Amino acid sequence: LLSSNLFKDISKYVSKKDVYYCPNGIPKIEITKETNTFKTYKLPQLLFLSNLIESKGVYILLEALRLVKNHGLEFHCNLVGGEGDISIIELNARIKSLKLENHVSYLGKKYEIEKYNIYNSSDYFIFPTYYHNECFPLVLLEAMMFELPIISTNEGGIPDIVKNGITGFIVDKQNPKHLAEKIIYFIENPTKAKFMGKQGRKKFIKNYTLEVFEKRLLEILNRI
């Protein structure tokens, strides 16, 4: 399994003594010196990266951003991903209804260098998923690789990835108010948020590179 938090999904069929854990790993991208400091533009940059699936939390995020805006804070949030059960028309209508047109941009699908550049130009990664089949989201590993502090939920194996209060925050699922509180904390405490991002990068290097994954998998195969 990718995480001990996923054992409950198979507990009816497999004994714990027969389970091995091997978290996913991704290729490490070398980041530039500029990545190690927060950006110099005026507005905090938030990033949501996932297909536009309602249970991935995109509408929860928009409602939270409305609360952040009403709190009097300035920010910009980029939404990246393809259409799912939410169309671009529906998304833009929701953005407009919440009066977030000047705060939120939908950038569509992005891959490879374009995607990495978006990570590199962001300050915070927000992923308020409640998707019932969430497992071990690679987008969180990518965010950690780029030193982004994360706000996510306890769905699937996410609590193994995001250490609450250390590399980011775990918030209640489908709770815009709780999410908004943590976004506000990041914006109002950029130095602490930056430190969380650095801790996330350290955790990524130690646990989630492709090399670490291959080493762990080989150890498991040898034990078997």
Backbone as a chain_set.jsonl record, in Angstrom:
{"seq": "LLSSNLFKDISKYVSKKDVYYCPNGIPKIEITKETNTFKTYKLPQLLFLSNLIESKGVYILLEALRLVKNHGLEFHCNLVGGEGDISIIELNARIKSLKLENHVSYLGKKYEIEKYNIYNSSDYFIFPTYYHNECFPLVLLEAMMFELPIISTNEGGIPDIVKNGITGFIVDKQNPKHLAEKIIYFIENPTKAKFMGKQGRKKFIKNYTLEVFEKRLLEILNRI", "coords": {"N": [[0.832, -1.196, 0.0], [0.3, 2.352, -0.486], [0.118, 3.934, 1.73], [-0.316, 3.763, 5.274], [-2.741, 4.693, 6.086], [-4.478, 3.796, 4.222], [-5.064, 1.215, 4.73], [-7.488, 0.453, 5.839], [-9.155, 0.176, 3.684], [-8.732, -2.346, 2.688], [-8.901, -4.043, 4.782], [-10.746, -6.041, 5.349], [-9.97, -8.155, 3.884], [-7.249, -8.708, 3.977], [-4.558, -9.496, 6.119], [-2.867, -7.434, 8.532], [-0.222, -8.113, 8.932], [0.606, -9.0, 6.518], [0.958, -6.868, 4.905], [2.764, -4.419, 3.124], [4.342, -1.235, 3.012], [4.773, 1.292, 0.671], [5.361, 4.314, -0.263], [4.488, 6.504, -2.989], [6.802, 7.846, -5.421], [8.332, 10.574, -7.168], [10.039, 11.899, -10.091], [12.796, 13.968, -9.319], [12.881, 17.442, -9.635], [15.273, 19.82, -10.298], [15.414, 22.83, -8.637], [15.536, 26.41, -9.042], [17.686, 28.961, -7.653], [16.108, 31.156, -7.1], [13.713, 30.025, -6.431], [13.866, 29.378, -3.807], [13.195, 31.518, -2.246], [10.459, 33.633, -1.297], [8.301, 35.038, -3.77], [8.589, 38.204, -5.539], [6.414, 39.636, -6.378], [3.36, 41.535, -5.848], [0.931, 40.37, -4.909], [-0.119, 37.568, -2.95], [0.207, 34.29, -4.238], [-1.935, 31.712, -4.954], [-2.432, 28.225, -5.574], [-4.376, 25.784, -7.182], [-4.425, 22.558, -8.342], [-5.828, 20.265, -10.282], [-8.079, 18.066, -12.012], [-11.264, 19.444, -12.954], [-13.243, 18.476, -10.887], [-15.957, 18.145, -8.792], [-15.769, 16.942, -6.238], [-13.097, 17.125, -5.756], [-12.813, 19.471, -4.561], [-12.944, 22.065, -5.625], [-15.096, 23.927, -5.698], [-15.455, 24.275, -2.97], [-13.072, 25.525, -2.386], [-13.417, 27.944, -3.82], [-15.538, 29.118, -2.395], [-14.263, 29.445, 0.052], [-12.327, 31.292, -0.713], [-13.929, 33.487, -1.217], [-14.573, 34.167, 1.395], [-12.038, 34.837, 2.338], [-11.498, 37.058, 0.77], [-13.54, 38.762, 1.713], [-12.534, 39.151, 4.192], [-10.749, 41.062, 3.794], [-8.312, 40.735, 2.555], [-5.856, 40.718, -0.047], [-5.192, 38.742, -2.94], [-4.252, 36.21, -5.362], [-5.545, 33.47, -7.161], [-4.738, 30.636, -8.997], [-6.314, 28.256, -11.029], [-5.748, 25.072, -12.173], [-6.126, 22.548, -14.587], [-8.029, 19.969, -16.322], [-11.415, 19.775, -17.697], [-13.916, 18.18, -15.74], [-16.477, 16.81, -13.972], [-17.345, 19.306, -13.727], [-17.873, 21.953, -15.872], [-16.069, 24.355, -17.904], [-17.651, 26.562, -18.376], [-19.517, 26.379, -16.28], [-17.778, 26.644, -14.118], [-16.723, 29.26, -14.499], [-19.094, 30.68, -14.216], [-19.66, 30.245, -11.519], [-17.457, 31.474, -10.333], [-17.964, 34.106, -11.093], [-20.421, 34.553, -9.815], [-19.635, 34.618, -7.184], [-18.22, 36.879, -7.156], [-15.471, 36.89, -7.758], [-13.926, 37.409, -9.934], [-11.673, 39.042, -10.322], [-9.837, 37.834, -8.785], [-9.412, 35.158, -9.232], [-8.156, 32.861, -11.61], [-8.661, 30.699, -14.356], [-6.596, 28.382, -15.813], [-6.566, 26.181, -17.452], [-5.421, 22.99, -18.825], [-2.137, 21.986, -17.972], [1.198, 20.978, -18.641], [4.335, 19.317, -17.944], [7.025, 21.509, -18.416], [5.522, 23.888, -18.441], [3.702, 23.421, -16.39], [5.479, 23.106, -14.237], [6.557, 25.669, -14.13], [4.355, 27.096, -13.229], [3.976, 26.023, -10.646], [6.386, 26.991, -9.639], [5.986, 29.695, -9.588], [4.178, 30.106, -7.647], [2.874, 30.583, -4.286], [1.431, 29.178, -2.325], [-0.145, 25.984, -1.948], [-3.287, 24.648, -2.539], [-5.556, 22.149, -1.776], [-8.387, 20.991, -1.326], [-9.642, 18.347, -1.151], [-12.351, 15.953, -1.214], [-12.713, 13.64, -2.445], [-13.796, 10.361, -2.896], [-12.22, 8.236, -3.709], [-9.666, 9.047, -3.303], [-6.185, 8.663, -3.092], [-3.075, 8.777, -2.974], [-2.089, 11.587, -3.598], [-0.22, 12.795, -6.274], [0.134, 15.433, -6.916], [0.521, 16.749, -4.537], [3.042, 15.915, -3.773], [4.508, 17.082, -5.801], [4.038, 19.778, -5.218], [5.34, 19.978, -2.746], [7.934, 19.51, -3.597], [8.49, 21.891, -4.841], [8.642, 23.589, -2.726], [6.225, 24.535, -1.636], [4.002, 25.439, 0.878], [1.239, 23.538, 2.087], [-2.315, 23.214, 2.001], [-4.632, 20.843, 2.79], [-6.782, 17.932, 3.039], [-7.88, 15.187, 5.224], [-8.242, 13.026, 3.579], [-7.857, 9.76, 2.165], [-4.452, 8.853, 1.73], [-3.383, 11.285, 2.438], [-2.827, 12.485, 5.047], [-0.4, 11.275, 5.673], [1.315, 12.519, 3.965], [1.101, 15.346, 4.221], [2.171, 16.988, 6.947], [0.488, 18.047, 9.607], [0.566, 21.381, 10.604], [3.287, 21.462, 10.327], [4.369, 20.992, 7.663], [2.336, 22.168, 6.428], [-1.246, 22.443, 6.475], [-3.923, 20.373, 7.636], [-7.267, 20.37, 6.91], [-10.787, 20.388, 7.792], [-12.969, 18.382, 5.832], [-14.998, 19.657, 3.185], [-15.441, 22.167, 4.318], [-15.554, 25.325, 4.056], [-15.091, 27.546, 5.732], [-13.157, 26.722, 7.639], [-11.082, 26.169, 5.868], [-10.67, 28.717, 4.783], [-9.707, 30.055, 7.04], [-7.142, 28.96, 7.331], [-5.93, 29.659, 4.928], [-5.922, 32.418, 5.246], [-4.195, 32.513, 7.421], [-1.758, 31.719, 6.216], [-1.383, 33.86, 4.384], [-1.185, 36.045, 6.099], [0.992, 35.364, 7.592], [3.616, 35.099, 6.203], [6.338, 34.431, 6.568], [6.329, 32.26, 8.346], [4.832, 30.506, 6.781], [6.573, 30.171, 4.643], [8.637, 28.801, 5.932], [7.312, 26.398, 6.513], [7.029, 25.479, 3.904], [9.688, 24.987, 3.229], [10.241, 22.917, 5.016], [8.557, 21.034, 3.931], [9.825, 20.551, 1.47], [12.191, 19.345, 2.387], [11.088, 17.002, 3.475], [10.077, 15.878, 1.164], [12.462, 15.309, -0.305], [13.594, 13.41, 1.369], [11.693, 11.345, 1.428], [10.054, 11.028, -0.928], [11.126, 10.972, -3.521], [11.81, 9.536, -6.774], [13.978, 7.837, -6.646], [14.077, 7.09, -3.933], [11.636, 5.738, -3.748], [12.122, 3.534, -5.479], [14.197, 2.259, -4.102], [12.906, 1.53, -1.701], [10.922, -0.199, -2.714], [12.469, -2.256, -3.764], [13.651, -3.219, -1.398], [11.358, -4.246, -0.147], [10.642, -6.299, -1.926], [12.881, -7.924, -1.672], [12.602, -8.722, 0.997], [10.265, -10.2, 0.86]], "CA": [[0.0, 0.0, 0.0], [1.028, 3.612, -0.508], [0.014, 4.594, 3.03], [-1.01, 2.991, 6.309], [-4.108, 5.204, 6.168], [-5.292, 3.112, 3.221], [-5.272, -0.185, 5.115], [-8.918, 0.204, 6.112], [-9.824, -0.173, 2.435], [-8.545, -3.77, 2.384], [-8.784, -4.757, 6.066], [-11.625, -7.217, 5.35], [-9.438, -9.218, 3.026], [-5.813, -8.92, 4.147], [-4.041, -9.287, 7.468], [-1.877, -6.366, 8.611], [1.134, -8.671, 8.857], [0.915, -9.286, 5.123], [0.936, -5.609, 4.157], [3.981, -3.62, 3.062], [4.029, 0.142, 2.647], [5.761, 1.899, -0.224], [4.794, 5.551, -0.805], [4.889, 6.896, -4.338], [7.884, 8.793, -5.612], [8.325, 11.237, -8.468], [11.366, 12.414, -10.459], [13.142, 15.238, -8.671], [13.206, 18.573, -10.502], [16.166, 20.759, -9.633], [14.804, 24.154, -8.645], [16.502, 27.486, -9.109], [17.928, 29.692, -6.408], [14.977, 32.052, -6.86], [12.61, 29.26, -5.87], [14.04, 29.239, -2.365], [12.67, 32.695, -1.565], [9.136, 33.981, -1.785], [8.371, 35.857, -4.96], [8.615, 39.632, -5.249], [5.196, 40.305, -6.814], [2.616, 42.122, -4.744], [-0.154, 39.554, -4.38], [0.13, 36.144, -2.678], [-0.254, 33.442, -5.328], [-2.44, 30.409, -4.536], [-2.551, 27.292, -6.692], [-5.157, 24.545, -7.122], [-4.126, 21.793, -9.543], [-6.58, 19.017, -10.367], [-9.202, 18.171, -12.926], [-12.406, 20.154, -12.372], [-14.171, 17.507, -10.309], [-16.492, 18.832, -7.616], [-15.274, 16.343, -5.0], [-11.705, 17.532, -5.531], [-12.881, 20.614, -3.657], [-12.777, 23.364, -6.272], [-16.144, 24.847, -5.24], [-15.136, 24.568, -1.567], [-12.016, 26.527, -2.435], [-13.97, 29.233, -4.241], [-16.298, 29.676, -1.279], [-13.27, 29.891, 1.034], [-11.697, 32.509, -1.23], [-14.885, 34.571, -0.979], [-14.409, 34.555, 2.797], [-10.741, 35.498, 2.447], [-11.696, 38.389, 0.174], [-14.35, 39.555, 2.64], [-11.675, 39.443, 5.336], [-9.991, 42.253, 3.424], [-6.986, 40.384, 2.05], [-5.657, 40.624, -1.488], [-4.54, 37.488, -3.335], [-4.683, 35.683, -6.657], [-5.543, 32.01, -7.161], [-4.788, 29.984, -10.3], [-6.893, 26.915, -11.093], [-5.132, 24.364, -13.296], [-6.645, 21.201, -14.78], [-9.031, 19.804, -17.366], [-12.812, 19.664, -17.296], [-14.402, 16.909, -15.22], [-17.936, 16.961, -13.859], [-17.586, 20.753, -13.782], [-17.427, 22.52, -17.141], [-15.464, 25.679, -17.812], [-18.761, 27.517, -18.292], [-20.038, 26.317, -14.914], [-16.754, 27.197, -13.23], [-16.689, 30.719, -14.645], [-20.33, 31.215, -13.65], [-19.519, 30.236, -10.061], [-16.491, 32.523, -10.013], [-18.658, 35.386, -11.256], [-21.468, 34.694, -8.795], [-18.97, 34.915, -5.92], [-17.504, 38.138, -7.363], [-14.044, 36.591, -7.633], [-13.313, 37.506, -11.262], [-10.368, 39.7, -10.244], [-8.998, 37.102, -7.84], [-9.252, 33.764, -9.637], [-7.974, 32.606, -13.042], [-8.604, 29.298, -14.789], [-5.526, 28.314, -16.795], [-6.674, 24.985, -18.273], [-4.453, 21.92, -18.591], [-0.729, 22.344, -18.119], [2.05, 19.799, -18.538], [5.79, 19.446, -17.955], [7.666, 22.755, -18.026], [4.494, 24.887, -18.134], [3.196, 23.112, -15.051], [6.519, 23.39, -13.252], [6.674, 27.121, -14.006], [3.244, 27.564, -12.397], [4.377, 25.714, -9.275], [7.511, 27.83, -9.265], [5.543, 31.079, -9.415], [3.12, 30.099, -6.631], [3.292, 30.652, -2.886], [0.712, 28.208, -1.493], [-0.89, 24.978, -2.705], [-4.549, 24.371, -1.855], [-6.158, 20.938, -2.351], [-9.388, 20.601, -0.316], [-10.357, 17.214, -1.733], [-13.125, 14.96, -0.467], [-12.905, 12.589, -3.437], [-13.845, 9.124, -2.104], [-11.167, 7.316, -4.128], [-8.361, 9.701, -3.17], [-5.214, 7.689, -2.606], [-1.797, 9.376, -2.591], [-2.026, 12.553, -4.704], [1.116, 13.2, -6.698], [0.23, 16.9, -6.954], [1.054, 17.199, -3.252], [4.487, 15.682, -3.818], [5.057, 18.124, -6.671], [4.005, 21.039, -4.473], [6.418, 19.926, -1.756], [9.194, 19.629, -4.323], [8.687, 23.31, -5.131], [8.644, 24.319, -1.449], [4.951, 25.188, -1.363], [3.206, 24.956, 2.008], [0.033, 22.914, 1.549], [-3.536, 23.015, 2.781], [-5.41, 19.754, 2.206], [-7.702, 17.266, 3.965], [-7.411, 13.882, 5.701], [-8.733, 11.992, 2.674], [-6.861, 8.808, 1.681], [-3.137, 8.862, 2.372], [-2.876, 12.656, 2.552], [-2.2, 12.811, 6.332], [0.991, 10.832, 5.664], [2.092, 13.441, 3.136], [1.08, 16.68, 4.826], [2.275, 16.955, 8.403], [-0.306, 19.195, 10.048], [1.289, 22.353, 11.405], [4.725, 21.378, 10.046], [4.559, 21.263, 6.232], [1.09, 22.762, 5.969], [-2.389, 22.213, 7.35], [-5.032, 19.49, 7.295], [-8.52, 21.022, 7.307], [-11.99, 19.562, 7.702], [-13.526, 18.265, 4.489], [-16.204, 20.414, 2.846], [-15.592, 23.215, 5.332], [-14.913, 26.535, 3.531], [-14.67, 28.452, 6.81], [-11.89, 26.22, 8.161], [-10.092, 26.369, 4.816], [-10.373, 30.15, 4.706], [-8.889, 30.423, 8.199], [-5.754, 28.555, 7.1], [-5.422, 30.507, 3.854], [-5.656, 33.709, 5.883], [-2.977, 32.36, 8.228], [-0.615, 31.752, 5.307], [-1.203, 35.2, 3.826], [-0.8, 36.981, 7.165], [2.232, 34.898, 8.224], [4.405, 34.559, 5.095], [7.599, 33.849, 7.017], [6.021, 30.928, 8.867], [4.423, 29.689, 5.642], [7.798, 29.861, 3.909], [9.333, 27.765, 6.692], [6.588, 25.153, 6.268], [7.384, 25.033, 2.561], [11.041, 24.417, 3.277], [10.126, 21.629, 5.69], [7.967, 20.131, 2.956], [10.878, 20.182, 0.515], [13.053, 18.378, 3.07], [10.363, 15.74, 3.572], [10.035, 15.322, -0.183], [13.777, 14.748, -0.64], [13.831, 12.242, 2.21], [10.696, 10.282, 1.333], [9.162, 10.914, -2.071], [11.75, 10.98, -4.84], [11.735, 8.259, -7.475], [15.067, 6.986, -6.148], [13.657, 6.537, -2.637], [10.589, 4.764, -4.056], [12.732, 2.328, -6.044], [14.937, 1.604, -3.029], [11.928, 0.906, -0.804], [10.28, -1.314, -3.402], [13.456, -3.34, -3.83], [13.758, -3.771, -0.055], [10.167, -5.051, 0.092], [10.741, -7.523, -2.75], [13.903, -8.787, -1.065], [12.039, -9.282, 2.231], [9.301, -11.232, 0.482]], "C": [[0.87, 1.252, 0.0], [1.063, 4.293, 0.856], [-0.712, 3.683, 4.017], [-2.455, 3.448, 6.467], [-5.046, 4.528, 5.171], [-5.604, 1.672, 3.607], [-6.747, -0.512, 5.335], [-9.668, -0.22, 4.859], [-9.737, -1.675, 2.123], [-8.562, -4.64, 3.64], [-9.662, -5.999, 6.134], [-10.961, -8.42, 4.699], [-7.984, -9.588, 3.303], [-5.421, -8.655, 5.588], [-2.967, -8.208, 7.448], [-0.452, -6.887, 8.448], [1.557, -8.968, 7.422], [0.98, -8.038, 4.256], [2.295, -4.916, 4.257], [3.598, -2.233, 2.565], [5.161, 0.742, 1.817], [5.142, 3.14, -0.853], [5.311, 5.838, -2.219], [6.094, 7.821, -4.31], [7.782, 9.391, -6.999], [9.734, 11.718, -8.796], [11.61, 13.782, -9.839], [13.514, 16.276, -9.718], [14.112, 19.512, -9.722], [15.577, 22.158, -9.757], [15.88, 25.224, -8.562], [16.666, 28.158, -7.754], [16.733, 30.576, -6.067], [13.81, 31.332, -6.194], [12.679, 29.204, -4.346], [13.617, 30.468, -1.581], [11.28, 32.994, -2.107], [9.257, 35.034, -2.878], [8.217, 37.339, -4.596], [7.361, 40.358, -5.731], [4.342, 40.656, -5.601], [1.614, 41.17, -4.107], [0.304, 38.133, -4.075], [-0.522, 35.302, -3.777], [-0.636, 32.062, -4.803], [-2.589, 29.53, -5.771], [-3.412, 26.096, -6.311], [-4.897, 23.816, -8.422], [-4.802, 20.435, -9.467], [-7.595, 19.177, -11.487], [-10.391, 18.805, -12.197], [-13.493, 19.153, -11.984], [-14.647, 18.095, -8.983], [-15.914, 18.282, -6.322], [-13.776, 16.557, -4.785], [-11.636, 18.842, -4.751], [-12.786, 21.983, -4.296], [-13.852, 24.363, -5.842], [-15.952, 25.217, -3.763], [-14.062, 25.654, -1.516], [-12.562, 27.894, -2.817], [-14.765, 29.897, -3.117], [-15.348, 30.183, -0.189], [-12.61, 31.191, 0.583], [-12.622, 33.708, -1.102], [-14.749, 35.087, 0.452], [-13.087, 35.283, 3.014], [-10.832, 36.92, 1.896], [-12.471, 39.291, 1.127], [-13.576, 39.915, 3.906], [-10.794, 40.664, 5.049], [-8.61, 41.983, 2.871], [-6.979, 40.324, 0.526], [-4.874, 39.357, -1.808], [-4.923, 37.205, -4.779], [-4.552, 34.166, -6.608], [-5.663, 31.503, -8.596], [-5.366, 28.585, -10.156], [-6.357, 26.243, -12.341], [-5.708, 22.963, -13.382], [-7.704, 21.17, -15.865], [-10.432, 19.717, -16.807], [-13.112, 18.259, -16.781], [-15.917, 16.973, -15.169], [-18.341, 18.431, -13.708], [-17.049, 21.258, -15.111], [-16.789, 23.883, -16.901], [-16.55, 26.742, -17.672], [-19.323, 27.554, -16.876], [-19.058, 26.928, -13.923], [-16.745, 28.716, -13.293], [-17.947, 31.369, -14.082], [-20.253, 31.271, -12.131], [-18.55, 31.33, -9.606], [-17.163, 33.9, -10.066], [-19.686, 35.603, -10.156], [-20.877, 35.041, -7.439], [-18.148, 36.202, -5.997], [-15.993, 37.98, -7.161], [-13.296, 36.739, -8.959], [-11.915, 38.119, -11.232], [-9.393, 38.964, -9.336], [-8.673, 35.676, -8.275], [-9.111, 33.676, -11.146], [-7.965, 31.108, -13.299], [-7.631, 29.206, -15.951], [-5.596, 27.089, -17.693], [-5.65, 23.932, -17.908], [-3.038, 22.435, -18.807], [0.129, 21.106, -17.872], [3.524, 20.207, -18.506], [6.235, 20.855, -17.563], [6.657, 23.845, -17.707], [3.95, 24.678, -16.73], [4.227, 23.459, -13.991], [6.696, 24.893, -13.051], [5.557, 27.696, -13.14], [3.508, 27.251, -10.93], [5.413, 26.725, -8.79], [7.119, 29.276, -9.014], [4.42, 31.197, -8.383], [3.712, 30.175, -5.233], [2.693, 29.543, -2.03], [-0.051, 27.237, -2.389], [-2.111, 24.566, -1.899], [-5.24, 23.199, -2.542], [-7.189, 20.372, -1.381], [-10.269, 19.429, -0.762], [-11.221, 16.461, -0.718], [-13.507, 13.814, -1.403], [-12.769, 11.219, -2.777], [-12.775, 8.109, -2.496], [-9.778, 7.955, -4.065], [-7.381, 8.723, -2.545], [-3.958, 8.388, -2.083], [-1.452, 10.425, -3.647], [-0.612, 13.033, -5.035], [1.256, 14.714, -6.76], [0.779, 17.449, -5.639], [2.568, 17.009, -3.192], [5.153, 16.749, -4.684], [5.094, 19.464, -5.946], [5.122, 21.093, -3.437], [7.781, 20.102, -2.42], [9.519, 21.091, -4.607], [8.529, 24.19, -3.895], [7.346, 25.059, -1.172], [4.319, 24.606, -0.102], [1.826, 24.566, 1.487], [-1.117, 23.01, 2.541], [-4.345, 21.933, 2.081], [-6.275, 19.131, 3.301], [-7.133, 15.915, 4.399], [-7.922, 12.737, 4.833], [-7.59, 11.077, 2.237], [-5.566, 8.862, 2.465], [-2.578, 10.245, 2.609], [-2.262, 12.973, 3.915], [-0.771, 12.29, 6.466], [1.883, 11.8, 4.906], [2.23, 14.792, 3.817], [1.092, 16.546, 6.34], [1.63, 18.221, 8.953], [0.491, 20.111, 10.984], [2.78, 22.383, 11.141], [5.018, 21.705, 8.582], [3.322, 21.912, 5.613], [-0.014, 22.478, 6.959], [-3.343, 21.181, 6.754], [-6.308, 20.158, 7.809], [-9.689, 20.042, 7.166], [-12.504, 19.537, 6.264], [-14.814, 19.051, 4.355], [-16.508, 21.507, 3.88], [-14.876, 24.487, 4.858], [-14.393, 27.463, 4.615], [-13.313, 28.02, 7.374], [-10.769, 26.423, 7.144], [-9.692, 27.834, 4.731], [-9.481, 30.594, 5.857], [-7.414, 30.104, 7.955], [-5.136, 29.34, 5.943], [-5.061, 31.881, 4.404], [-4.376, 33.63, 6.712], [-1.735, 32.429, 7.34], [-0.334, 33.171, 4.826], [-0.694, 36.183, 4.881], [0.505, 36.592, 7.859], [3.155, 34.296, 7.164], [5.723, 33.925, 5.518], [7.389, 32.44, 7.554], [5.6, 29.99, 7.741], [5.644, 29.254, 4.832], [8.576, 28.748, 4.61], [8.655, 26.412, 6.499], [6.925, 24.59, 4.887], [8.758, 24.406, 2.515], [11.041, 23.061, 3.966], [9.517, 20.593, 4.749], [8.98, 19.659, 1.934], [11.825, 19.144, 1.129], [12.384, 17.01, 3.153], [10.274, 15.069, 2.208], [11.352, 14.631, -0.529], [14.02, 13.449, 0.132], [12.921, 11.072, 1.855], [10.077, 10.033, -0.039], [9.811, 11.078, -3.439], [11.629, 9.595, -5.468], [12.809, 7.296, -6.979], [14.691, 6.333, -4.825], [12.578, 5.478, -2.844], [11.193, 3.451, -4.552], [13.499, 1.542, -4.975], [13.997, 0.872, -2.085], [11.295, -0.324, -1.45], [11.217, -2.511, -3.471], [13.622, -4.009, -2.466], [12.556, -4.681, 0.257], [10.236, -6.361, -0.68], [11.771, -8.477, -2.167], [13.387, -9.437, 0.211], [11.042, -10.398, 1.92], [10.001, -12.475, -0.012]], "O": [[2.024, 1.222, 0.427], [1.929, 5.128, 1.115], [-1.609, 2.928, 3.64], [-3.302, 2.682, 6.927], [-6.265, 4.67, 5.264], [-6.329, 0.982, 2.891], [-7.195, -1.623, 5.049], [-10.695, -0.894, 4.945], [-10.564, -2.208, 1.384], [-8.271, -5.834, 3.573], [-9.363, -6.921, 6.892], [-11.35, -9.563, 4.939], [-7.533, -10.664, 2.908], [-5.897, -7.702, 6.205], [-2.237, -8.075, 6.465], [0.413, -6.203, 7.902], [2.741, -9.166, 7.15], [1.05, -8.125, 3.03], [2.893, -4.838, 5.33], [2.65, -2.076, 1.795], [6.331, 0.706, 2.199], [4.464, 3.035, -1.875], [6.424, 5.458, -2.581], [6.367, 8.488, -3.312], [7.209, 8.783, -7.904], [10.542, 11.924, -7.891], [10.73, 14.642, -9.838], [14.355, 16.027, -10.582], [13.769, 19.949, -8.624], [15.276, 22.615, -10.86], [16.986, 24.982, -8.079], [15.878, 27.941, -6.834], [16.382, 30.733, -4.898], [13.016, 31.946, -5.482], [11.664, 29.003, -3.679], [13.678, 30.455, -0.351], [10.964, 32.648, -3.245], [10.205, 35.819, -2.899], [7.777, 37.682, -3.499], [7.239, 41.566, -5.527], [4.557, 40.16, -4.495], [1.462, 41.165, -2.885], [1.045, 37.548, -4.865], [-1.65, 35.565, -4.192], [0.203, 31.331, -4.278], [-2.84, 30.022, -6.871], [-3.213, 25.475, -5.267], [-5.116, 24.373, -9.497], [-4.403, 19.568, -8.689], [-7.933, 20.298, -11.868], [-10.503, 18.71, -10.975], [-14.512, 19.011, -12.66], [-13.834, 18.496, -8.15], [-15.6, 19.043, -5.407], [-13.248, 16.201, -3.731], [-10.563, 19.275, -4.333], [-12.569, 22.973, -3.597], [-13.545, 25.538, -5.64], [-16.251, 26.34, -3.357], [-14.136, 26.581, -0.708], [-12.205, 28.898, -2.201], [-14.666, 31.107, -2.917], [-15.597, 31.223, 0.42], [-12.362, 32.083, 1.394], [-12.156, 34.83, -0.9], [-14.803, 36.293, 0.692], [-13.023, 36.239, 3.787], [-10.305, 37.862, 2.488], [-12.104, 40.449, 1.327], [-13.922, 40.868, 4.605], [-10.175, 41.221, 5.955], [-7.811, 42.909, 2.73], [-7.962, 39.933, -0.102], [-4.0, 38.948, -1.043], [-5.794, 37.862, -5.349], [-3.574, 33.636, -6.08], [-6.578, 31.89, -9.324], [-4.964, 27.822, -9.277], [-6.49, 26.774, -13.443], [-5.778, 22.257, -12.375], [-8.215, 22.21, -16.279], [-10.624, 19.601, -15.597], [-12.619, 17.271, -17.325], [-16.571, 17.166, -16.194], [-19.522, 18.754, -13.579], [-15.889, 21.014, -15.442], [-16.948, 24.483, -15.837], [-16.383, 27.71, -16.93], [-19.577, 28.629, -16.333], [-19.456, 27.642, -13.001], [-16.758, 29.385, -12.259], [-17.889, 32.471, -13.536], [-20.722, 32.23, -11.518], [-18.797, 32.021, -8.617], [-16.951, 34.743, -9.194], [-19.811, 36.707, -9.625], [-21.536, 35.687, -6.625], [-17.468, 36.574, -5.04], [-15.336, 38.79, -6.507], [-12.173, 36.256, -9.099], [-11.063, 37.75, -12.039], [-8.263, 39.408, -9.136], [-7.755, 35.057, -7.738], [-9.849, 34.33, -11.882], [-7.345, 30.343, -12.561], [-7.814, 29.877, -16.967], [-4.78, 26.952, -18.605], [-5.074, 23.964, -16.82], [-2.783, 23.224, -19.716], [-0.176, 20.289, -17.003], [3.904, 21.282, -18.971], [5.864, 21.345, -16.497], [6.889, 24.65, -16.806], [3.759, 25.632, -15.976], [3.89, 24.041, -12.96], [6.954, 25.345, -11.935], [5.769, 28.661, -12.405], [3.295, 28.1, -10.064], [5.323, 27.244, -7.678], [7.825, 30.004, -8.316], [3.789, 32.246, -8.255], [4.886, 29.874, -5.02], [3.348, 29.024, -1.125], [-0.543, 27.614, -3.453], [-2.001, 24.184, -0.734], [-5.485, 23.241, -3.747], [-6.916, 19.392, -0.688], [-11.496, 19.524, -0.745], [-10.878, 16.345, 0.459], [-14.495, 13.113, -1.179], [-11.743, 10.934, -2.16], [-12.452, 7.218, -1.711], [-8.833, 7.471, -4.689], [-7.711, 8.034, -1.579], [-3.804, 8.565, -0.874], [-0.606, 10.176, -4.506], [0.088, 13.596, -4.193], [2.367, 15.236, -6.668], [1.43, 18.494, -5.625], [3.285, 17.837, -2.631], [6.222, 17.257, -4.348], [6.075, 20.2, -6.049], [5.773, 22.124, -3.268], [8.669, 20.758, -1.875], [10.686, 21.484, -4.611], [8.307, 25.395, -4.009], [7.364, 26.111, -0.532], [4.12, 23.394, -0.022], [1.308, 25.187, 0.559], [-0.926, 22.903, 3.752], [-4.705, 22.082, 0.913], [-6.475, 19.728, 4.358], [-6.034, 15.541, 3.99], [-8.024, 11.602, 5.3], [-6.484, 11.547, 1.969], [-5.567, 8.91, 3.695], [-1.403, 10.376, 2.952], [-1.252, 13.675, 3.958], [-0.005, 12.802, 7.282], [3.08, 11.888, 5.18], [3.333, 15.315, 3.97], [0.137, 16.051, 6.938], [2.154, 19.322, 8.789], [1.015, 19.676, 12.009], [3.479, 23.244, 11.675], [5.822, 22.591, 8.292], [3.281, 22.168, 4.409], [0.243, 22.293, 8.149], [-3.544, 21.121, 5.54], [-6.418, 20.474, 8.994], [-9.579, 19.01, 6.504], [-12.474, 20.552, 5.568], [-15.622, 19.111, 5.283], [-17.657, 21.735, 4.257], [-13.718, 24.709, 5.213], [-13.357, 28.102, 4.434], [-12.425, 28.851, 7.565], [-9.652, 26.797, 7.502], [-8.509, 28.153, 4.62], [-8.591, 31.422, 5.666], [-6.538, 30.885, 8.327], [-3.946, 29.652, 5.975], [-4.016, 32.439, 4.066], [-3.569, 34.559, 6.709], [-0.77, 33.118, 7.672], [0.808, 33.631, 4.856], [0.13, 37.048, 4.585], [1.065, 37.38, 8.621], [3.45, 33.102, 7.218], [6.177, 32.973, 4.884], [8.167, 31.533, 7.258], [5.965, 28.815, 7.741], [5.733, 28.107, 4.393], [9.112, 27.855, 3.954], [9.33, 25.395, 6.339], [7.086, 23.381, 4.721], [8.966, 23.402, 1.834], [11.759, 22.153, 3.549], [9.905, 19.425, 4.763], [8.989, 18.484, 1.569], [12.211, 18.181, 0.467], [13.025, 15.982, 2.932], [10.381, 13.847, 2.1], [11.352, 13.492, -0.995], [14.59, 12.5, -0.407], [13.335, 9.918, 1.969], [9.612, 8.923, -0.297], [9.109, 11.302, -4.425], [11.377, 8.608, -4.777], [12.582, 6.088, -6.901], [14.959, 5.149, -4.619], [12.6, 4.435, -2.191], [10.809, 2.377, -4.088], [13.454, 0.312, -4.949], [14.254, -0.272, -1.709], [11.151, -1.365, -0.809], [10.798, -3.648, -3.259], [13.722, -5.234, -2.387], [12.716, -5.749, 0.848], [9.92, -7.419, -0.137], [11.569, -9.691, -2.163], [13.705, -10.596, 0.48], [10.981, -11.407, 2.623], [9.343, -13.45, -0.375]]}, "num_chains": 1, "name": "protein.A"}
